[in-house]
């Protein structure tokens, strides 16, 4: 049975803009105190704008910058976020951080490979680990991956490959945290209509992706935020990858 979110505490990585910001705003409107994370100084202005929106909803909110590709950085994020909210524990932990690289496999450098796995796999692993340590019993951990995990697609070897481990992190954590009533799930959207998508795609590729989805369009962040919101409240679903276009 869904439970009341008012007064809960949440952390949303990548929460300064795009899908992460909409998820954070959706939670704040329901009375959730929210710590948002952003990666680089280039996202600071958008993140501060999001922060003001959260505060206008009447909740506690804080924005924290950090590169989450080391375990120590993830640990620091949780510590600083809890301190910023004046909270002991989180009830909800959502990771939207990700990086796309579309490039033929034979052209990918070792540095590019390492960066993709650091952002998409390593950061997610330690986010789930740290969330497990800092969540109240009955809480929710949600990761964002990609519907490409269910597709054959040229050019996405490191993107698909580095997102795929999150399924197994999720399943293991769901089982290990089951005695505490913590649900661990993953949402896998199709290509989303955000700047994150267009930097890697040609106009032909964009048209193809649109042709594969309902209504002949890309996924809108407004399609995904309600699903994430549902998973924060549902107390039964766990260990799942939820694919959606």
Phi, psi and omega in degrees: 000132179299149179240165183291133181268342185304130179088355178283168179238135183228151171238133181230109176282150187064024187277003182279337184205172177053223184300316181302318179295318180296320177298314179299317180293323178298319178292316182299323179296342179259011176089016180272132172284134190229130169259121178253145179246145170223151191278311190233165179300334180294341179260003186298313183298314179296322181292321178292327175294317177297319180302317179296323178296319179296315181296326179294339177281356176089020180245167172283140180210151179211147177241132184228131178269145176180146172269116190266023184270012171229150179299321182296325179292322178293319177300317180296320179301311181296318180299312182292324181292317178296318179298317181296327179270350184067036184244157176270325183215159169265157173255336185222133177227120185233126180248115178252002185294137177192163179220137179251139170224120176248109187196142178305140183306318184290349181259356185280129181277166177297322179296319178294318177302311182299319181294318180298316181286331177294317183283312190273330182252302185299311180301321180291319179302309184286336173295312179298318179300311182290325176299317180301324180284335189241018178254146172290155173300140182086007182277187183222136174241127183227131176247151175252124177241233184205146177291348177296346176295343179252020186227154165270121183210122179290146173094348186250025187306311183282333178290307178297315183297323182275341175275331184303320181300337182297330176301316184282328172300317183295313182295318179296314181296321179301317179290316183292329183263358180305318180299338179265001179073017179272125178268136180234116184223166180228136176251131184241087181285159169284181180307125185261145181281072178222164177302334178302328184275314192291335182296341183254352192245144172277167179297325178295319180293321178299316179297321179296313181300320178298321183292341183270352187250161174302142178067007177061039181220166174285161175295136175263144178301334178290344175283330189266322183304318179296328178292316176298317178302317178301317182291336176289336185255329180296139183246020183238319185285129177204153177071025186246150165255121182256106181276141178205145177255000000 
